[in-house]
Amino acid sequence: MKKKDKEDMGNINQDNLIYIKNKHNDDINLFYESGTHKGQFTKIASLVFENVITVELDTYFYNLSCKNLSEYKGVKTINDSTLNILPKICERDENICFYLDAHFFRCSPPITKSEFPLFKELDILNKRNIKHNDVIIIDDVHTFGKQRPELKLNPSILEWENVIPENLLKYFNYKDYEQVGNTFVIWVQ
Ligand SMILES: C[S@@+](CC[C@H](N)C(=O)[O-])C[C@H]1O[C@@H](n2cnc3c(N)ncnc32)[C@H](O)[C@@H]1O
């Protein structure tokens, strides 16, 4: 794996994920990941959560992840945009741990540039029934607040430069938030 690929990958381990799941002792059995890529983090999530749903836009990496995850139990892989799937997931009447990691990045083989979905995902989550004690994990804290014009599909739209804790917290009634490894975690009330 090249250094750049590594830099852009999820940066928490299984222990971090167990900590995040248990911090408020809420009953959470479903993990939703946007951006499967090769399925590396999906594997870890499947060791911590009973059910994992992971969504990948790029067909090459979707197929690769299906191969990589074929022996992991409780994992459902979907080849679509998180923006189409997330509203359906939000109809489920259970606590969910959402791991938001869908975005264009430079990898090999290269993927096609696509719109930055994070703020639309947060809008969708904001409309979810508030009775659930969800956990929202946003990856790539190292990129928060940074100008990354080379990653943009549309140069006029704010992406990573607008991803700062203050803007993320606006979407939720939360009981707690914390940086864990390279992720920003919000425990929803
Ligand atoms: C940084 S990688 C994900 C890494 C993975 N979560 C991990 O930790 O191993 C980002 C992935 O998001 C995918 N992606 C980009 N836009 C997407 C969208 N709208 N819906 C789903 N996946 C998307 C990209 O194709 C890419 O494979």
The ligand as a MOL file (V3000), in Angstrom:
LIG
                    3D

  0  0  0     0  0            999 V3000
M  V30 BEGIN CTAB
M  V30 COUNTS 27 29 0 0 0
M  V30 BEGIN ATOM
M  V30 1 C -11.3410 6.4130 1.9210 0
M  V30 2 S -12.1750 5.2090 1.0030 0 CHG=1
M  V30 3 C -13.0220 4.2340 2.1970 0
M  V30 4 C -12.0870 3.3950 3.0610 0
M  V30 5 C -12.7820 2.3760 3.9400 0
M  V30 6 N -13.9120 2.9430 4.6640 0
M  V30 7 C -11.7730 1.8260 4.9360 0
M  V30 8 O -11.6540 2.4010 6.0420 0
M  V30 9 O -11.1010 0.8520 4.6160 0 CHG=-1
M  V30 10 C -13.4890 6.1260 0.2810 0
M  V30 11 C -14.3860 5.3000 -0.6240 0
M  V30 12 O -15.6330 5.9850 -0.7680 0
M  V30 13 C -16.1490 5.6840 -2.0530 0
M  V30 14 N -17.1890 6.6650 -2.3590 0
M  V30 15 C -17.0510 7.9410 -2.8580 0
M  V30 16 N -18.2560 8.5280 -2.9540 0
M  V30 17 C -19.1820 7.6240 -2.5250 0
M  V30 18 C -20.6020 7.6490 -2.3970 0
M  V30 19 N -21.3230 8.7210 -2.7170 0
M  V30 20 N -21.2080 6.5410 -1.8960 0
M  V30 21 C -20.4920 5.4410 -1.5640 0
M  V30 22 N -19.1480 5.3610 -1.6870 0
M  V30 23 C -18.5040 6.4260 -2.1530 0
M  V30 24 C -14.9150 5.7450 -2.9330 0
M  V30 25 O -15.1220 5.0680 -4.1480 0
M  V30 26 C -13.8470 5.0920 -2.0220 0
M  V30 27 O -13.7120 3.7170 -2.2980 0
M  V30 END ATOM
M  V30 BEGIN BOND
M  V30 1 1 1 2
M  V30 2 1 2 3
M  V30 3 1 2 10
M  V30 4 1 3 4
M  V30 5 1 4 5
M  V30 6 1 5 6
M  V30 7 1 5 7
M  V30 8 2 7 8
M  V30 9 1 7 9
M  V30 10 1 10 11
M  V30 11 1 11 12
M  V30 12 1 11 26
M  V30 13 1 12 13
M  V30 14 1 13 14
M  V30 15 1 13 24
M  V30 16 1 14 15
M  V30 17 1 14 23
M  V30 18 2 15 16
M  V30 19 1 16 17
M  V30 20 1 17 18
M  V30 21 2 17 23
M  V30 22 1 18 19
M  V30 23 2 18 20
M  V30 24 1 20 21
M  V30 25 2 21 22
M  V30 26 1 22 23
M  V30 27 1 24 25
M  V30 28 1 24 26
M  V30 29 1 26 27
M  V30 END BOND
M  V30 END CTAB
M  END
